[in-house]
């Protein structure tokens, strides 16, 4: 596989989704579905035709533009939710508003959660890390950083990790199991450290989320609240789709150690450039603190048959996904 000397500029392609989504919702009507059609209609076609490549970087490059990408996505997530609230107040919870909420859910999944994933691995208490915490509020998933950093990275590809699906389990079954189990695991992480019940940060996050939703309800109305919850719910589905794809069927043998062979990788440029290098997942597990610009392709790691956008449509039909993937499991 040819290595490409890449700058941060191709990652600007990730802003096409929030720009199209915000513009479409502002215009109103069925334009509100523009983000949905772009990401899940046109996106898979681009992804299918996209070449593959693994990155190298020039020596002594500046990391400032890379960090500004994260800031830009944080702003995009807030802007998308704001325009959704505007549209919900104006039109009520009609079909076009529901389409807008799903479109914003896509933005929240990328500019919110994927961004928060990158930010959550930065130094705790730093500005970037705190931005990640705020991004998780927009999707009602504030326990994610705790569970991902202290649970998933410790137990991935084992039965102890709720986010790692075994071979044969479908996406919808996985989502029904993993969402409550991850919350419980995050709670236990803090509880085991003596931060029980009222002292548990997971409870604090839950109360903040309830307060935020209540503020939307009383301040903007029930339609805005329901539109927000729908967007957050769809963003969570996207997160768990990603978790499912990244580790499906890969298991550490008893007594063994997780390696680059226990995460699926994709080198499709479209997925890499628009999803903050998330598809280079084996490299992320080798060194969780490595920022996205430091991730590289791992020779010999399991390869997905397509990029994430194409895999979305395979995964939502579990028999099709299993037929393709079960024979690829090392």
N, C-alpha and C positions, 0 to 999 in steps of 0.2 A: 504494500500500500504506500502510495506516494505521500510524503510529508509536504505540507504547504507552510511557507512562512506567512503567517497571518497577523494582521493588526486587529484592533478592536472594532474597526469600521464595519465589517460585515454583520456585527451584532446589532447594528442599528436597524436591521431588518425586523427585529423583534418588536419594534414600535409601530409597525404597520397595523397590527391587530388593534391596539388601543386607539390609534388615530381613526381607523375605519369605524370602530365601535362607537366612539364618542361622537363622531360626525353623524353617523347614521341615526343614533338615538336623538340627537339634537334636531335633526330634520323631521323625525317622527314618522308615523305610519309604518309601513313594512320596511322602510329604510332601517328601522331599529334592529332588524335581523341581519344587517350587513356583517357584523363581526362573526356571527355564527356561520354564515355562508362562506366567509373568507377562511376561517380557521378549519372548519370541518368539511367544507366543500372544495374550495380551491387549494387549500393547504395540502391535503393528501395527494393531489395530482402533482403539485410542485415537488413534494417529498418523494413521490414515486420516481420522478424523472431526475431528481437531484443526484449528482455524483457523490462519491465518498471521498473523504480526506481526513487525515489526522494532522493536528497543528504543530508547528514549531514557532518560536517567537524570536525576534531579533534581540541581540544582547543589549542590556541596559535600557530597556524600554520603560516608559513612564506608566505607572499603574493608576494615575489620576483619571484618565478617560474611562478605564474599566470600572472604577468605583462610581464615577458619575453615571454610568449606565444603570447601576443599581438605584441611585437616587432618582434618575429619570423614570424608572419603572415604578418606584414608590409613588411618585407624583401622578403617573398615569393611572395607577390603581385608584387613588383618591378621586381623580377627575372622572373616571368611568362610573364610580358609585354615585358621585354627586349628580351627574347628568341623568342617571337612572332614577334618582329620587325626584328630580325635576320632572321627568317624563311621567312617573307614576302619579304624582300629584296632579299633573295636567290632564292625563287621559284615564286614570283609574287602572285597575288591574284587568285590562283587556288583553286579547291575544297578542297584540303588537308589544304591549308592555312585558308580557311573559317572554316573548322573543328577545326583547331588550335585556331582560334579567339573565337569560341564558348566555347572551353575548357578553354581558359584564362578568358572568361567572367564568367565562374563558379568560378574560383579562385578569380577573382576580386569581385564577389558577396559575397564570404565568407571571404577570407583574406583581402579584401578591405572594402566592405560596412559593413558587420556584425561586423568586427573588428572596423571600424570607428564609428559604433553605440555605441559600448562599450567605445571606447576612447572619444567620444564626450560627454559622461556623466561625465567625470572626470573634475577636476578643470580647468576652462578656463585659457588658457595661459601656462599650464603645458606642459612638454615634450610629455607626452602621448596624451594630447589633440591636440597638434600641429601635431603629427603623424597622427591622425585621419583626420585632414584637408588635409594633403598630400594624404592620401589614397582615399579621395573623388575626388581628382583631376584625379586620374587614371580612374575614372568611369564617369567623367564629371557631377558630381552631388554635387557640393560644397555647394549648398543651403540646403542640407539635414539636417545638424546639427541644423540650425536655425529653420527650419520648424518642425523637429521632437521634439526638446526640448521645443520650445515656442508655437507651434501650435498643434501638435498631442497630446502631453501629457496634454494639457489644454482641448482639445475638443474631444478626442477620444470617439467613440461610439455615436456621435451626428452628425447631418447634417452639422455642421460647420467644421468637419474634412474631408478633401478630401481623406485621406488614409483609412477611415473606410467605407467599402462597406455595403449597406443595403441588406437585404434578397432579393433574386431574381435577383440581378445584376451579370452578368458573368464577368470573369476575364478580358477579352479583352476590354469590355466596361469600366470596372473600370480603366484599365491602360490608355486608351485614355482620360479619364477624370482627373485622379489623377495627372498625370505628370505635365501638365500645371498649374493645380490649386494649387499644392504644391509650384511650383515656384512663382506664384503670391502671395500666402499666406506668403511665406518667405520674399518676397519683401515688402509686407504690414507691416510685423512685424517691420522691421527696419524703414520704412517710418513713421509709427505711432510714432516712438520715435524721429522724427525730422531728421533722416538721409535719406533725399530725394535725388532722381536722382543721381547726381554725387557723393554724399556722401554715397550712399547705398552700404553696403558690398556685397550684392548680385550682383550688377553690377560689383564690383571689381572682384568677383569670376568668373563671366562670362567672363570678359576680360582676366583673367589669363588662363582660359580654352581655349579660342579662340587662345591665343598666344601659348599655349602648342601644340595644334593641328597644328597650322601653322608651328611651329618649326619642328614637325615630317614630315610634308609635304615637306618643303624646305630642311631639313637635311637628311631625309631617303627615301623620295619619296612618291608618291601617294598611292602605294600599301600598304606600311606600315601604312600610315594614315588611309586608309579605314579599314584595319585589326584592328587597334586600336579602331576606332569608332564602329566597329561591336562588339568587345569584351565589350566595355563600354555599348553599347545598351543592350546586353544580360544581363549584370550585373544589369542594371536598371530594366529590366523585372523581374529578380529574386527578387530584393528588393520589388517591388510592388506585386509580388506573395506572399511574406512573409507578407506584410501589409494586403493583402486581406485575407489570411488564419487566421491571428491573430484576426481579428475583424469582420469577415463576419456575417452579420445578427444580431449582438448584438447591441441593442440600449438602451440608457438611457431614461427612461420615462420622460415626460415633468415635469420639476421642481425637478427631481431626481438627484442623484449623482452617478458618475461612481464608480464601485467597482470591486472586483476580478471576478464578474459575467459578466464583459463586455470585457473579453479577453479569447481566446481559449488557452488551455494548452495541451501540449503533454509530456508524461514522458518516451517516448521511448529513451533508452540509446544511441542508435546510433545517433539519431538526437541531443540529448543533448550534447554528447561528441564531435561531429564533428562541431557543430554550436554554440559553446561558450555559452551554456545554454540558447540560444534564445527561445527554446520551453517553458521554464518556464515563460511565458510572463505575466500572472496575477501578479506574484510577482514583476516583473519589474515595472508595473504600480502602484503598491502600494507604491513603493519607487524608483523613477527613478535613484537616485544617488547610489543605492546599486550595488556594483560591481558584476560581474558574479558569483564569488565564494560565495556570500551571498544569492543568489536566492534559494528559497525553493518551493516545491510543495504546492499548496493552496487547502486545503480540500473543496470540494463542487464546485470548479470552473468548467466551461464547458470544456469537454475533446474532443479533436479531435479524429476521428475514427482511425487514423494512425499517424505515424511520418511525418515530413515535406517532406521526399523523396518520400514516397508513395502518399502523398497529392498533390505533383506536378503533377503527371499523372492524378489524379482525377480532379484537377482544370483546366487543359488545355482543358478539355472536359466539358464545363459548364453544360449541362443537367445532366451528371453523377454526378458532384459535388453537384448540387442543390438537386438531388434525394436523395443523402446520407445525406446532411447536414441540409436541411430545417426542417426535422423532429427532429433534435437534438437540435435545437435552444431553449434555455430555455423559 
